[in-house]
């Protein structure tokens, strides 16, 4: 997994010093304090780690999560 920063120029994301192969699949997290959720640098790092875990297939099914919650509150 690569992490890169950049800016939108002419409607396209231009990365600062990072290169990706043509056709690479990327995820963009936009920093915008006026809308949505604002993350601290630590929260953003945690989110990126979680995305990487998901990319590696390290996930838990919804059924498993719901069963665990039911055991805690049941």
N, C-alpha and C positions, 0 to 999 in steps of 0.2 A: 504494500500500500504506500502510495506517495501522498504527501500533503503539500499543497502549494497555495500561494496567495496570488491575487491579481485584481484587475479592475475591469469593468465593462467599458469598452471603447467601441463606438459605432455599433452598439447592440450585440457585441461579441465579447466573451470573456478572454482577456489577454493575461496570461500568466507571467509572473515575475521570475525569470530565470529557471523555470521548470519546463521540461518537454515531456510530451506524451505521444505515443504512437498514434498514427492516423486510425480513427475508428475506436479508440480506447473509450471505455465506459467510465464516466466520472460522476461524482456527486458534488453539488455546489451548495455550500452553506453561506447564505448572504447575511452580512451584518447590517441590520437596519433597526435602530433604536425606536423608530416611530411606529413599527408594526410588529405583531407577533411576539415571539419569545426572545428575550435577550439572555444570552448565555455568558457566564464568566469564562475567562480563559480555561479554568479547570473543568468547568462543565462541558465546554466545547471539546477539550481533549478527551474527556470521558465518552462523549457521544461518538467521536471518531474511533475510539477503541471499540465501542459497541458495534459500530458499522463494520469494522474489520473482523470482529468475531462472527458476525452474520455472514460476511463474505466467505469465511472459512467453513460455514455450515454449523457453527457452534450456537445452536438455537434451542429453545424449549417450546414445545407446542402449546397452543392456547388451552387445550384440555388439561395439560399438566399444570399450568399456572392456575387455572380455575379450581382444580382439585386441591392444590396446595392451599389456596385461599380459603376454600370451604373447610378444610381440616383446621385451619387457624381460628376460624370464626364459627365453627359448628359445634 
